[in-house]
Amino acid sequence: MARLLIIDDEGDIRHLYAAELEDDGHEVRTAGNSGEALELLRSREFDLVVLDIQLDQESGLELLQKIARERGQLPVILCTAFSSYRDDFSSWLADAYVVKSSDLNELKEQVRNVLARHVKR
């Protein structure tokens, strides 16, 4: 079981991802903005972050840079409705990039793949 943090400003998306990933056996926390996310990241250990790019207060790409500075080896999956950010150099800090879809199979597969590469058992 891995500890995951889902960061998305849309409550319905957070709840959907949390429910699906909990069904896969993970412990999941959620944050609706960068402030909540940073507070959780500073107070708990996580194995993986799933991060939306379009956040209300700050870009997910800006938050990704903060996560990289503060928690260097913590893997991050960018999950966004926009495929165009894949070409942004900032997105290259992420371990995977998933375009949002009603079918969560790609996200779940990337979670498994990234965890397999990063989490020491």
Summary of the structure (lengths in Angstrom):
residues: 121
radius of gyration: 12.8
end to end distance: 9.9
largest distance: 35.7
contacts: 380
relative contact order: 0.18
helix: 48%
strand: 19%
